């Protein structure tokens, strides 16, 4: 990362600490529409040509919203969620990393924080019928398609007292599905396996300052019998700072490590990873 880019990053962080928020930042709301632009410094990839400063573009749109009154007055049903996350650089491939996913049906129930000194359930989530397609030149993956039959999650929050300016939140999510992968290295070729996903998030939230968070996801392939086939493992870990401003604008500064692992039974495993340090601005609508 260049010195000028670092100066701009530090300036954004310092400015964000001086501006009051309009609402608590939330990266994990299934019902939220958003558009995001950012820049990132990339390293640790399979080829140095993918290193350097990149453009990040992302978006999320929910086609159908409805109150889930037959389930609970505080719940919401959403259908047909479309999400995309792209990394664009100046290498010969242009689009170096990109995912597009679609969720057919999702249920979310938010609950108000009720009592200090205890962990409170603040959110339940259920997603059914999700498909994700991605390419990742930086990790040596020509294509990765993940079909998730179902994903379920819950968030808990804790405050020491009613007047506390600090809140701790923990979220846990699990999924079952199937993945198909095309490796750039022909030695690993095409991989197909059932998957078990585990996702967790830890949030340290301070009034007027914002949120510091850790967000990680691991989707591991497995086999029902003796492992005489190549299996895939996709993982993502992010540590960041996020703050909401007025007019539905949010700032997100983070460091992230993505990795992909091919576990083969007859040849050495292949493990590739990529690092990016980024700043993103999002508009929620």
C-alpha positions as YAML, in Angstrom:
chain: A
units: angstrom
residues:
- id: 1
  name: UNK
  ca: [0.00, 0.00, 0.00]
- id: 2
  name: UNK
  ca: [1.40, 3.41, -0.97]
- id: 3
  name: UNK
  ca: [2.13, 6.17, 1.57]
- id: 4
  name: UNK
  ca: [-0.56, 8.41, 0.02]
- id: 5
  name: UNK
  ca: [-3.14, 5.64, 0.28]
- id: 6
  name: UNK
  ca: [-2.24, 5.04, 3.94]
- id: 7
  name: UNK
  ca: [-2.59, 8.76, 4.70]
- id: 8
  name: UNK
  ca: [-6.05, 8.82, 3.11]
- id: 9
  name: UNK
  ca: [-7.04, 5.73, 5.10]
- id: 10
  name: UNK
  ca: [-5.92, 7.22, 8.41]
- id: 11
  name: UNK
  ca: [-7.71, 10.48, 7.59]
- id: 12
  name: UNK
  ca: [-10.98, 8.63, 6.94]
- id: 13
  name: UNK
  ca: [-10.70, 6.74, 10.22]
- id: 14
  name: UNK
  ca: [-9.88, 9.86, 12.23]
- id: 15
  name: UNK
  ca: [-12.73, 11.82, 10.67]
- id: 16
  name: UNK
  ca: [-15.20, 9.01, 11.32]
- id: 17
  name: UNK
  ca: [-14.44, 9.08, 15.05]
- id: 18
  name: UNK
  ca: [-15.52, 12.73, 15.23]
- id: 19
  name: UNK
  ca: [-18.90, 12.34, 13.52]
- id: 20
  name: UNK
  ca: [-21.98, 11.09, 15.35]
- id: 21
  name: UNK
  ca: [-23.79, 8.07, 13.95]
- id: 22
  name: UNK
  ca: [-27.36, 7.97, 12.74]
- id: 23
  name: UNK
  ca: [-27.86, 4.30, 13.67]
- id: 24
  name: UNK
  ca: [-25.90, 1.22, 14.61]
- id: 25
  name: UNK
  ca: [-23.93, -0.17, 11.69]
- id: 26
  name: UNK
  ca: [-25.04, -3.56, 10.47]
- id: 27
  name: UNK
  ca: [-23.31, -5.73, 7.89]
- id: 28
  name: UNK
  ca: [-25.42, -8.78, 8.66]
- id: 29
  name: UNK
  ca: [-29.01, -7.69, 8.03]
- id: 30
  name: UNK
  ca: [-30.64, -9.98, 5.43]
- id: 31
  name: UNK
  ca: [-33.25, -7.35, 4.56]
- id: 32
  name: UNK
  ca: [-30.87, -4.44, 3.84]
- id: 33
  name: UNK
  ca: [-30.34, -3.11, 0.29]
- id: 34
  name: UNK
  ca: [-27.00, -1.42, -0.38]
- id: 35
  name: UNK
  ca: [-24.44, -0.25, -2.94]
- id: 36
  name: UNK
  ca: [-20.72, -0.26, -2.05]
- id: 37
  name: UNK
  ca: [-17.55, 1.18, -3.58]
- id: 38
  name: UNK
  ca: [-14.02, 0.80, -2.25]
- id: 39
  name: UNK
  ca: [-10.31, 0.45, -2.86]
- id: 40
  name: UNK
  ca: [-8.01, -2.31, -1.61]
- id: 41
  name: UNK
  ca: [-4.36, -3.24, -1.48]
- id: 42
  name: UNK
  ca: [-3.86, -6.90, -2.49]
- id: 43
  name: UNK
  ca: [-1.00, -9.28, -1.64]
- id: 44
  name: UNK
  ca: [-0.17, -12.98, -1.03]
- id: 45
  name: UNK
  ca: [-1.82, -14.18, -4.26]
- id: 46
  name: UNK
  ca: [-0.84, -17.06, -6.54]
- id: 47
  name: UNK
  ca: [0.88, -14.59, -8.91]
- id: 48
  name: UNK
  ca: [2.47, -11.17, -8.23]
- id: 49
  name: UNK
  ca: [0.57, -9.72, -11.19]
- id: 50
  name: UNK
  ca: [-2.51, -9.63, -8.94]
- id: 51
  name: UNK
  ca: [-0.78, -7.50, -6.28]
- id: 52
  name: UNK
  ca: [-1.44, -3.79, -5.88]
- id: 53
  name: UNK
  ca: [-4.37, -1.39, -5.62]
- id: 54
  name: UNK
  ca: [-7.77, -2.65, -6.81]
- id: 55
  name: UNK
  ca: [-11.31, -1.32, -7.21]
- id: 56
  name: UNK
  ca: [-14.05, -2.98, -5.13]
- id: 57
  name: UNK
  ca: [-17.70, -2.87, -6.21]
- id: 58
  name: UNK
  ca: [-20.54, -4.59, -4.36]
- id: 59
  name: UNK
  ca: [-24.31, -4.48, -4.12]
- id: 60
  name: UNK
  ca: [-27.27, -6.19, -2.51]
- id: 61
  name: UNK
  ca: [-30.95, -5.99, -3.46]
- id: 62
  name: UNK
  ca: [-34.03, -7.67, -2.01]
- id: 63
  name: UNK
  ca: [-36.79, -8.01, -4.60]
- id: 64
  name: UNK
  ca: [-39.65, -8.89, -2.25]
- id: 65
  name: UNK
  ca: [-40.33, -7.86, 1.38]
- id: 66
  name: UNK
  ca: [-43.28, -8.91, 3.50]
- id: 67
  name: UNK
  ca: [-44.18, -9.01, 7.17]
- id: 68
  name: UNK
  ca: [-44.11, -12.52, 8.60]
- id: 69
  name: UNK
  ca: [-47.16, -11.87, 10.77]
- id: 70
  name: UNK
  ca: [-48.22, -15.51, 10.77]
- id: 71
  name: UNK
  ca: [-44.87, -16.35, 12.41]
- id: 72
  name: UNK
  ca: [-44.24, -13.34, 14.63]
- id: 73
  name: UNK
  ca: [-45.13, -9.64, 14.53]
- id: 74
  name: UNK
  ca: [-41.44, -8.67, 14.69]
- id: 75
  name: UNK
  ca: [-40.31, -10.99, 11.90]
- id: 76
  name: UNK
  ca: [-39.86, -10.32, 8.21]
- id: 77
  name: UNK
  ca: [-39.84, -12.56, 5.14]
- id: 78
  name: UNK
  ca: [-37.72, -11.65, 2.13]
- id: 79
  name: UNK
  ca: [-37.63, -13.41, -1.23]
- id: 80
  name: UNK
  ca: [-35.23, -13.28, -4.14]
- id: 81
  name: UNK
  ca: [-32.11, -11.68, -2.63]
- id: 82
  name: UNK
  ca: [-29.40, -10.83, -5.17]
- id: 83
  name: UNK
  ca: [-25.86, -9.97, -4.07]
- id: 84
  name: UNK
  ca: [-22.59, -9.33, -5.92]
- id: 85
  name: UNK
  ca: [-19.02, -8.57, -4.79]
- id: 86
  name: UNK
  ca: [-16.37, -7.75, -7.42]
- id: 87
  name: UNK
  ca: [-12.65, -6.98, -7.36]
- id: 88
  name: UNK
  ca: [-11.33, -5.26, -10.50]
- id: 89
  name: UNK
  ca: [-7.65, -4.74, -11.27]
- id: 90
  name: UNK
  ca: [-5.25, -3.95, -14.09]
- id: 91
  name: UNK
  ca: [-4.07, -7.54, -14.68]
- id: 92
  name: UNK
  ca: [-4.81, -9.32, -17.94]
- id: 93
  name: UNK
  ca: [-8.00, -10.83, -16.47]
- id: 94
  name: UNK
  ca: [-9.56, -7.51, -15.37]
- id: 95
  name: UNK
  ca: [-12.14, -9.10, -13.06]
- id: 96
  name: UNK
  ca: [-9.78, -10.88, -10.67]
- id: 97
  name: UNK
  ca: [-12.32, -11.94, -8.07]
- id: 98
  name: UNK
  ca: [-16.08, -11.94, -8.14]
- id: 99
  name: UNK
  ca: [-19.09, -13.59, -6.56]
- id: 100
  name: UNK
  ca: [-22.78, -13.43, -7.43]
- id: 101
  name: UNK
  ca: [-25.32, -15.14, -5.21]
- id: 102
  name: UNK
  ca: [-29.08, -15.52, -5.12]
- id: 103
  name: UNK
  ca: [-31.29, -16.53, -2.19]
- id: 104
  name: UNK
  ca: [-34.81, -17.73, -2.89]
- id: 105
  name: UNK
  ca: [-36.33, -17.29, 0.60]
- id: 106
  name: UNK
  ca: [-35.19, -15.88, 3.93]
- id: 107
  name: UNK
  ca: [-36.70, -15.26, 7.36]
- id: 108
  name: UNK
  ca: [-35.35, -12.77, 9.89]
- id: 109
  name: UNK
  ca: [-36.58, -11.80, 13.32]
- id: 110
  name: UNK
  ca: [-35.00, -8.90, 15.20]
- id: 111
  name: UNK
  ca: [-35.55, -8.40, 18.91]
- id: 112
  name: UNK
  ca: [-34.91, -5.41, 21.10]
- id: 113
  name: UNK
  ca: [-32.20, -5.67, 23.74]
- id: 114
  name: UNK
  ca: [-34.13, -6.39, 26.95]
- id: 115
  name: UNK
  ca: [-31.96, -6.86, 30.03]
- id: 116
  name: UNK
  ca: [-28.40, -5.88, 30.92]
- id: 117
  name: UNK
  ca: [-26.09, -8.30, 32.67]
- id: 118
  name: UNK
  ca: [-27.31, -11.18, 30.50]
- id: 119
  name: UNK
  ca: [-26.91, -12.42, 26.95]
- id: 120
  name: UNK
  ca: [-30.01, -11.47, 24.95]
- id: 121
  name: UNK
  ca: [-31.12, -13.09, 21.71]
- id: 122
  name: UNK
  ca: [-31.32, -10.15, 19.29]
- id: 123
  name: UNK
  ca: [-31.69, -11.81, 15.88]
- id: 124
  name: UNK
  ca: [-32.71, -15.12, 14.30]
- id: 125
  name: UNK
  ca: [-32.13, -15.91, 10.63]
- id: 126
  name: UNK
  ca: [-33.06, -18.69, 8.22]
- id: 127
  name: UNK
  ca: [-32.16, -18.90, 4.52]
- id: 128
  name: UNK
  ca: [-33.40, -21.53, 2.06]
- id: 129
  name: UNK
  ca: [-32.38, -22.17, -1.52]
- id: 130
  name: UNK
  ca: [-29.17, -20.17, -1.96]
- id: 131
  name: UNK
  ca: [-26.79, -20.51, -4.90]
- id: 132
  name: UNK
  ca: [-23.44, -18.74, -5.26]
- id: 133
  name: UNK
  ca: [-21.15, -18.61, -8.29]
- id: 134
  name: UNK
  ca: [-17.63, -17.18, -8.10]
- id: 135
  name: UNK
  ca: [-14.30, -16.86, -9.86]
- id: 136
  name: UNK
  ca: [-11.02, -16.14, -8.07]
- id: 137
  name: UNK
  ca: [-7.90, -15.79, -10.17]
- id: 138
  name: UNK
  ca: [-5.96, -14.63, -7.10]
- id: 139
  name: UNK
  ca: [-6.49, -18.06, -5.49]
- id: 140
  name: UNK
  ca: [-6.19, -20.22, -8.59]
- id: 141
  name: UNK
  ca: [-9.91, -21.03, -8.80]
- id: 142
  name: UNK
  ca: [-11.45, -20.89, -12.28]
- id: 143
  name: UNK
  ca: [-14.97, -21.35, -10.92]
- id: 144
  name: UNK
  ca: [-16.72, -22.21, -7.67]
- id: 145
  name: UNK
  ca: [-20.44, -22.93, -7.41]
- id: 146
  name: UNK
  ca: [-22.03, -23.51, -4.02]
- id: 147
  name: UNK
  ca: [-25.62, -24.63, -3.58]
- id: 148
  name: UNK
  ca: [-26.89, -24.18, -0.03]
- id: 149
  name: UNK
  ca: [-30.01, -26.09, 0.90]
- id: 150
  name: UNK
  ca: [-30.39, -24.23, 4.18]
- id: 151
  name: UNK
  ca: [-28.56, -21.88, 6.52]
- id: 152
  name: UNK
  ca: [-29.64, -20.99, 10.05]
- id: 153
  name: UNK
  ca: [-28.17, -18.47, 12.47]
- id: 154
  name: UNK
  ca: [-28.65, -16.58, 15.74]
- id: 155
  name: UNK
  ca: [-27.15, -13.44, 17.31]
- id: 156
  name: UNK
  ca: [-26.74, -12.75, 21.03]
- id: 157
  name: UNK
  ca: [-25.83, -9.41, 22.64]
- id: 158
  name: UNK
  ca: [-24.53, -8.40, 26.07]
- id: 159
  name: UNK
  ca: [-24.35, -5.10, 27.98]
- id: 160
  name: UNK
  ca: [-22.96, -4.72, 31.50]
- id: 161
  name: UNK
  ca: [-25.58, -2.16, 32.51]
- id: 162
  name: UNK
  ca: [-28.48, -0.21, 31.03]
- id: 163
  name: UNK
  ca: [-26.31, 2.92, 30.83]
- id: 164
  name: UNK
  ca: [-23.29, 1.21, 29.30]
- id: 165
  name: UNK
  ca: [-21.89, 2.73, 26.09]
- id: 166
  name: UNK
  ca: [-20.44, -0.64, 25.10]
- id: 167
  name: UNK
  ca: [-22.23, -3.70, 23.69]
- id: 168
  name: UNK
  ca: [-20.81, -7.09, 22.77]
- id: 169
  name: UNK
  ca: [-22.53, -9.20, 20.09]
- id: 170
  name: UNK
  ca: [-21.83, -12.75, 18.98]
- id: 171
  name: UNK
  ca: [-23.38, -14.47, 15.97]
- id: 172
  name: UNK
  ca: [-23.23, -18.10, 14.86]
- id: 173
  name: UNK
  ca: [-24.46, -19.59, 11.61]
- id: 174
  name: UNK
  ca: [-24.39, -23.08, 10.04]
- id: 175
  name: UNK
  ca: [-25.21, -24.40, 6.57]
- id: 176
  name: UNK
  ca: [-25.46, -27.58, 4.50]
- id: 177
  name: UNK
  ca: [-25.01, -27.77, 0.75]
- id: 178
  name: UNK
  ca: [-22.96, -28.94, -2.21]
- id: 179
  name: UNK
  ca: [-20.05, -27.33, -4.07]
- id: 180
  name: UNK
  ca: [-18.52, -27.73, -7.52]
- id: 181
  name: UNK
  ca: [-15.03, -26.34, -8.18]
- id: 182
  name: UNK
  ca: [-12.83, -25.98, -11.27]
- id: 183
  name: UNK
  ca: [-9.17, -25.53, -10.30]
- id: 184
  name: UNK
  ca: [-6.80, -23.51, -12.46]
- id: 185
  name: UNK
  ca: [-4.20, -26.24, -11.88]
- id: 186
  name: UNK
  ca: [-5.20, -29.23, -14.06]
- id: 187
  name: UNK
  ca: [-3.70, -31.61, -11.47]
- id: 188
  name: UNK
  ca: [-6.76, -30.96, -9.28]
- id: 189
  name: UNK
  ca: [-9.27, -30.53, -12.11]
- id: 190
  name: UNK
  ca: [-12.95, -30.65, -11.22]
- id: 191
  name: UNK
  ca: [-14.01, -31.16, -7.61]
- id: 192
  name: UNK
  ca: [-17.52, -31.97, -6.39]
- id: 193
  name: UNK
  ca: [-18.45, -32.59, -2.76]
- id: 194
  name: UNK
  ca: [-21.12, -32.00, -0.10]
- id: 195
  name: UNK
  ca: [-20.31, -29.08, 2.19]
- id: 196
  name: UNK
  ca: [-20.70, -28.06, 5.80]
- id: 197
  name: UNK
  ca: [-20.44, -24.34, 6.48]
- id: 198
  name: UNK
  ca: [-19.68, -22.54, 9.73]
- id: 199
  name: UNK
  ca: [-19.79, -18.76, 10.04]
- id: 200
  name: UNK
  ca: [-19.33, -16.58, 13.11]
- id: 201
  name: UNK
  ca: [-19.11, -12.90, 13.89]
- id: 202
  name: UNK
  ca: [-17.92, -11.02, 16.97]
- id: 203
  name: UNK
  ca: [-18.82, -7.33, 17.32]
- id: 204
  name: UNK
  ca: [-17.50, -4.80, 19.85]
- id: 205
  name: UNK
  ca: [-19.76, -1.76, 19.58]
- id: 206
  name: UNK
  ca: [-19.14, 1.64, 21.19]
- id: 207
  name: UNK
  ca: [-21.62, 4.53, 21.11]
- id: 208
  name: UNK
  ca: [-20.48, 7.39, 18.82]
- id: 209
  name: UNK
  ca: [-17.32, 5.48, 17.87]
- id: 210
  name: UNK
  ca: [-18.67, 2.56, 15.85]
- id: 211
  name: UNK
  ca: [-18.07, -1.18, 15.63]
- id: 212
  name: UNK
  ca: [-14.94, -3.27, 15.67]
- id: 213
  name: UNK
  ca: [-15.70, -6.73, 14.34]
- id: 214
  name: UNK
  ca: [-14.32, -10.14, 13.40]
- id: 215
  name: UNK
  ca: [-16.22, -11.98, 10.67]
- id: 216
  name: UNK
  ca: [-15.15, -15.46, 9.54]
- id: 217
  name: UNK
  ca: [-16.57, -18.14, 7.26]
- id: 218
  name: UNK
  ca: [-15.40, -21.68, 6.49]
- id: 219
  name: UNK
  ca: [-17.12, -24.03, 4.02]
- id: 220
  name: UNK
  ca: [-15.53, -27.46, 4.09]
- id: 221
  name: UNK
  ca: [-16.10, -30.32, 1.70]
- id: 222
  name: UNK
  ca: [-16.50, -33.83, 3.08]
- id: 223
  name: UNK
  ca: [-17.19, -37.35, 1.89]
- id: 224
  name: UNK
  ca: [-19.61, -39.99, 3.12]
- id: 225
  name: UNK
  ca: [-17.08, -42.79, 2.72]
- id: 226
  name: UNK
  ca: [-13.34, -43.28, 2.41]
- id: 227
  name: UNK
  ca: [-11.77, -40.04, 1.08]
- id: 228
  name: UNK
  ca: [-10.60, -41.24, -2.35]
- id: 229
  name: UNK
  ca: [-11.39, -37.96, -4.02]
- id: 230
  name: UNK
  ca: [-10.17, -34.36, -3.90]
- id: 231
  name: UNK
  ca: [-12.11, -32.18, -1.47]
- id: 232
  name: UNK
  ca: [-12.44, -28.38, -1.37]
- id: 233
  name: UNK
  ca: [-12.31, -25.94, 1.54]
- id: 234
  name: UNK
  ca: [-13.14, -22.25, 1.10]
- id: 235
  name: UNK
  ca: [-12.51, -19.78, 3.92]
- id: 236
  name: UNK
  ca: [-12.67, -16.05, 4.60]
- id: 237
  name: UNK
  ca: [-11.65, -14.11, 7.72]
- id: 238
  name: UNK
  ca: [-12.06, -10.36, 8.15]
- id: 239
  name: UNK
  ca: [-11.19, -7.93, 10.95]
- id: 240
  name: UNK
  ca: [-12.64, -4.47, 10.51]
- id: 241
  name: UNK
  ca: [-14.02, -1.21, 11.79]
- id: 242
  name: UNK
  ca: [-17.44, 0.04, 10.64]
- id: 243
  name: UNK
  ca: [-19.35, 3.23, 11.34]
- id: 244
  name: UNK
  ca: [-22.67, 4.61, 10.12]
- id: 245
  name: UNK
  ca: [-23.18, 8.26, 9.26]
- id: 246
  name: UNK
  ca: [-26.20, 10.38, 8.42]
- id: 247
  name: UNK
  ca: [-28.02, 9.90, 5.09]
- id: 248
  name: UNK
  ca: [-27.57, 6.10, 5.16]
- id: 249
  name: UNK
  ca: [-23.82, 6.24, 4.48]
- id: 250
  name: UNK
  ca: [-21.46, 3.74, 6.15]
- id: 251
  name: UNK
  ca: [-17.67, 3.47, 6.25]
- id: 252
  name: UNK
  ca: [-15.94, 0.09, 6.51]
- id: 253
  name: UNK
  ca: [-12.16, -0.30, 6.96]
- id: 254
  name: UNK
  ca: [-10.91, -3.88, 7.12]
- id: 255
  name: UNK
  ca: [-8.15, -6.41, 6.67]
- id: 256
  name: UNK
  ca: [-9.17, -9.71, 5.11]
- id: 257
  name: UNK
  ca: [-7.65, -13.08, 4.34]
- id: 258
  name: UNK
  ca: [-9.28, -15.42, 1.81]
- id: 259
  name: UNK
  ca: [-8.07, -18.94, 1.20]
- id: 260
  name: UNK
  ca: [-8.86, -22.02, -0.85]
- id: 261
  name: UNK
  ca: [-7.61, -25.51, -0.07]
- id: 262
  name: UNK
  ca: [-7.67, -28.56, -2.34]
- id: 263
  name: UNK
  ca: [-7.19, -31.72, -0.23]
- id: 264
  name: UNK
  ca: [-6.20, -34.57, -2.55]
- id: 265
  name: UNK
  ca: [-5.76, -38.21, -1.54]
- id: 266
  name: UNK
  ca: [-3.12, -39.13, -4.16]
- id: 267
  name: UNK
  ca: [-1.12, -35.89, -4.70]
- id: 268
  name: UNK
  ca: [0.07, -33.12, -2.35]
- id: 269
  name: UNK
  ca: [-2.59, -30.69, -1.15]
- id: 270
  name: UNK
  ca: [-2.76, -27.21, -2.63]
- id: 271
  name: UNK
  ca: [-3.35, -24.22, -0.35]
- id: 272
  name: UNK
  ca: [-3.60, -20.67, -1.75]
- id: 273
  name: UNK
  ca: [-4.44, -17.48, 0.12]
- id: 274
  name: UNK
  ca: [-4.81, -13.77, -0.59]
- id: 275
  name: UNK
  ca: [-4.75, -10.71, 1.66]
- id: 276
  name: UNK
  ca: [-6.49, -7.41, 1.14]
- id: 277
  name: UNK
  ca: [-6.56, -4.23, 3.21]
- id: 278
  name: UNK
  ca: [-9.46, -2.07, 2.12]
- id: 279
  name: UNK
  ca: [-11.69, 0.90, 2.76]
- id: 280
  name: UNK
  ca: [-15.30, 0.86, 1.52]
- id: 281
  name: UNK
  ca: [-18.18, 3.33, 1.55]
- id: 282
  name: UNK
  ca: [-21.74, 1.98, 1.42]
- id: 283
  name: UNK
  ca: [-25.10, 3.57, 0.75]
- id: 284
  name: UNK
  ca: [-28.11, 1.82, 2.27]
- id: 285
  name: UNK
  ca: [-31.56, 2.22, 0.79]
...
